[in-house]
Amino acid sequence: MRLGAFVAAFALLALAETVAPRRRAADRLGRWAGNLGLVAVGTIVVRLVPPISAVGAAVAAGERGWGLLNAIGAVPAWLAVIVSVVALDLAIYLQHVLFHAVPALWRLHRVHHTDLDVDVTTGVRFHPVEMLLSVGFKVAAVAALGPPVPGVILFEIVLNAGSLWSHASLRLPGGVDRLLRTVLVTPDMHRVHHSVDPAETNTNFGFTLSWWDRVLGTYRSRPTALDAMEFGVAGFGARDARGLSRLLVQPLLAAAAPAAVRDDAPVEVRR
């Protein structure tokens, strides 16, 4: 079910951004090869290494009474599913902030940000080690919350689709974008997060729900110039941003930046 939903969302968004892109991406074929190669390696690693998944953790939590929802008890199934999706989305927001704030984690997450353009494939461009750590984070969050299995499955589907949607190169009418972002992260909202300017990179951390950025003070409505925005990370050019082998070793590399700029320094989260 999750794989089918992912493939359908990817195909639909890839087609939509081909027909009406926010802006035409340069070297689309080269970028896609690296981005999709990275997610293929990451998926294999995640399948082989962790002894448990988020869904497996939900099963264990239900059987052993772990987590807040199991401790409360007598929660209607439909409400538990909704609470699960919302609470786990907040957990992923907090994880995202953490990956920007901690230097070692930022080196891993930086692979996602060094993409020199942003489209649907950027939504799956994550280093395999980051993917492993993310699985561990989700397992811990599920064990603490004690959500029902259907809630976790729905959350995983929404998370994957939301990542593809928020990174897609789509041009939405202004009124539609403003209406949607009262609840959801929209492509224009998230593109601000991929700006090469750290003041913009350190905003709009949400994956699916836009509420957390608004409530926790990390929301930025628009950059100075969305259409002319430069994407990536200072000091990382095309050579570092493309090619599967280069992406896999990129966390070990230092940026080609002036000595005064620390490439591995934690990023300040604006509040």
Number of C-alpha atoms within 10 A of each C-alpha: 8 14 10 10 14 18 11 13 19 21 12 14 21 20 13 15 18 15 10 13 17 19 16 14 15 10 11 12 10 11 24 18 14 22 27 18 18 22 21 14 15 22 14 11 15 19 12 9 9 12 8 14 16 21 20 16 23 27 20 17 23 18 10 11 15 20 18 15 20 20 11 9 10 9 11 8 13 12 10 20 21 14 16 25 21 15 17 21 21 19 17 20 20 14 17 18 21 16 20 23 17 15 16 15 19 24 23 24 21 22 27 24 24 27 26 24 25 27 28 26 25 25 23 22 25 23 24 20 17 19 20 17 15 17 17 16 16 21 19 15 20 30 22 17 21 27 31 21 21 17 23 24 19 16 21 20 18 19 20 20 22 22 21 24 25 25 26 27 28 23 15 15 8 9 8 10 17 16 11 12 18 13 13 19 25 27 25 25 26 28 24 28 24 27 26 19 17 16 16 20 25 23 25 25 26 29 27 27 21 22 17 20 19 15 9 10 14 18 24 19 13 14 18 9 9 14 10 9 16 15 20 24 23 17 15 22 15 12 9 20 23 21 18 19 12 15 27 19 13 20 20 10 14 13 19 12 12 10 8 6 12 11 21 17 14 17 19 15 17 15 10
